[in-house]
Amino acid sequence: MNEPPAFNVRAYPAFRMARNFRVYVDRDALYLIRMSGVFGNADAGPRHTLHPGKRAIGMLLRWWVEKSQSAQAHALDATGPRMMLDSHPHNRRVEPAEVVESRLRPPQLLGYGEHLAHWSLTVRDRRPLKFQIEDAESLKTALEHLPRLLGPALRVSVGWDDANGEPVRVAEPPPR
């Protein structure tokens, strides 16, 4: 069976712990599946620091987060998003017709730690969902597959520069 493309995001609800999600972009819906754990790449501290102890601890934390998130992602991918919908109350299925607006933007200046992009998803009759994309593979997957499913509801103002290996701001299309 062909698994839908997926990427990792992190939500920061007000006055609550951060939540890691695996987003599956299926043919007919988005699946937001909660991943266990609260640590992400942003928790490892800045990548560029002069203090050798902080740099070593940051490298160790980033390695541990990457290893644990990839193991969780493989476990979720083996189960499939449809089977995981009832396993956690934060898991949800979002139909493209329910999406009022979705924006994929460059990193926010006052975001939560280092991240590559900010994704907001407004679903009909629900409060807006806000996520950070913290790794390059997730950003590339989101840029490739979200426009196909969400169509004109998605406004993209961030792109990926392969030459420099970093996100870049692109001209945002006018609102619909």
C-alpha positions, -999 to 999 in steps of 0.1 A, spaced: 0 0 0 13 35 -9 16 56 22 8 93 19 36 119 22 42 132 57 61 158 76 66 169 112 53 201 127 52 215 163 23 234 178 27 259 206 -7 264 223 -10 292 248 -2 282 283 3 245 274 33 223 266 44 221 230 29 193 209 46 174 181 24 163 152 30 142 121 10 156 92 -1 132 64 -11 147 31 -35 121 16 -55 124 -16 -86 135 1 -76 149 35 -50 161 59 -43 139 89 -28 156 120 -15 128 142 0 136 176 35 123 183 47 115 218 72 137 235 75 175 238 111 180 228 120 194 194 150 209 176 141 244 190 147 231 225 183 223 219 192 260 220 209 281 193 231 263 168 257 291 168 270 297 203 305 305 214 304 285 247 318 250 240 298 233 267 265 247 255 274 238 219 281 202 229 249 199 249 230 214 220 245 189 195 237 160 219 201 172 223 196 177 186 209 142 179 186 127 205 155 146 192 163 136 156 167 100 166 135 98 187 114 117 162 124 96 133 117 64 153 82 78 162 76 88 126 85 53 114 62 37 139 33 61 129 40 55 92 39 17 98 4 20 114 -10 46 90 -29 78 97 -65 64 94 -58 38 121 -44 64 145 -73 88 145 -89 74 176 -57 69 196 -54 105 209 -80 133 213 -57 158 194 -56 136 163 -79 150 136 -88 146 100 -92 178 80 -111 178 47 -99 204 21 -134 218 19 -132 226 57 -101 247 53 -110 284 53 -74 296 49 -39 282 53 -6 301 52 29 289 49 52 317 59 89 324 67 100 320 103 85 345 128 109 368 144 95 361 178 89 324 173 97 296 197 133 288 190 149 280 157 125 271 130 124 272 92 87 281 85 54 290 102 22 273 91 -12 284 101 -44 264 93 -78 279 98 -106 252 98 -142 260 96 -159 261 131 -126 257 149 -100 280 162 -69 286 140 -41 261 144 -5 274 143 26 253 137 63 256 133 83 236 108 117 229 124 135 207 99 144 210 62 129 177 50 95 186 66 96 220 49 104 205 15 76 179 19 51 206 29 61 229 0 57 200 -24 24 184 -13 3 210 6 -5 231 -25 -18 200 -43 -43 192 -16 -53 227 -4 -53 245 -37 -63 281 -35 -69 280 2 -31 278 7 -10 310 4 27 303 3 53 330 10 83 308 18 104 286 -5 135 265 -3 169 275 -17 188 243 -26 220 262 -33 222 277 2 202 251 21 178 276 37 143 289 35 137 321 14 109 346 12 89 345 -20 62 368 -33 29 359 -19 0 357 -43 -29 382 -37 -57 370 -14 -86 352 -31 
